[in-house]
């Protein structure tokens, strides 16, 4: 989970995030990687920080769906 250039910890750019999700993709900074290898599908390899961050991302996805912002 590499930080985006110019990002601030704890601040989510929802407009940009929605752009990715509406295009059928996940923002690359929300994908869990270790040593350049995507391990998003392997939660057993995540750190506690990665687990919390991913849970927050998935909660935002559910909220976007409830609000009708994404299908």
Secondary structure, 3 states (H helix, E strand, C coil): CCCCCCCCCCCCCHHHHHHHHHCCCCCHHHCCEECCEECCCCHHHCCHHHHHHHHHHHHHHHHHHHCCCCC
